[in-house]
Amino acid sequence: MAAIPYFIVSPNTLLSILGLIHGPDKTVPTPAENWRDAKVDVVIPAFNEERNIAQCLASLARQTVRPARSS
């Protein structure tokens, strides 16, 4: 019995075929009324980042849109 090569019917191949059948994404972005009124929250995951956290916070402080809150 001949075996079908795995790369022909791999999960990625099946997902690609399903995506082609489904067509393009129909999601429509809904931007804020006025982007200047948008609120920004910042979450900084920092596990073992002692050397980089100062640069990260300094970069955050230089942003033009200020965070709505900080913890």
C-alpha positions in Angstrom: 0.0 0.0 0.0 1.4 3.4 -1.0 1.6 6.0 1.8 0.6 9.6 1.2 3.5 11.9 2.1 2.8 13.8 5.4 3.5 17.2 3.8 0.6 16.9 1.4 -2.1 16.4 4.0 -0.4 18.2 7.0 -2.6 20.3 9.4 -1.1 23.5 7.8 -2.3 22.4 4.4 -5.8 21.7 5.6 -6.0 25.0 7.4 -4.7 26.8 4.3 -7.4 25.1 2.2 -10.1 26.1 4.7 -8.9 29.7 4.7 -9.1 29.8 0.9 -12.6 28.4 1.0 -13.7 30.8 3.7 -12.4 33.9 1.9 -10.9 37.1 3.2 -11.5 38.4 6.7 -14.6 40.5 6.8 -13.8 42.2 10.1 -14.3 46.0 9.9 -12.2 48.1 12.3 -14.1 50.5 14.5 -11.7 53.4 15.3 -12.4 55.8 18.1 -14.4 58.9 17.2 -11.4 61.1 17.8 -8.1 59.4 18.4 -6.9 62.2 20.5 -9.6 61.3 23.1 -8.5 57.7 23.2 -7.5 56.3 26.6 -4.2 54.4 26.8 -3.4 51.8 29.5 0.1 50.3 29.6 1.0 46.9 31.0 4.7 46.1 31.2 5.5 42.4 31.9 9.0 42.5 33.3 10.3 39.1 34.5 14.1 39.2 34.9 14.3 42.6 33.2 16.3 44.5 35.9 18.8 45.9 33.3 16.1 47.1 30.8 13.3 48.4 33.0 14.8 51.9 33.4 15.0 52.3 29.6 11.5 51.0 29.2 10.0 53.4 31.7 12.0 56.3 30.2 10.6 55.5 26.8 7.1 55.3 28.2 7.6 58.8 29.8 8.6 60.2 26.4 5.3 59.2 24.7 3.0 61.9 23.5 -0.2 60.1 24.6 -0.1 59.8 28.4 -1.3 56.6 30.1 -4.8 56.8 31.6 -3.5 55.2 34.8 -0.3 53.5 36.1 0.1 51.0 38.9 
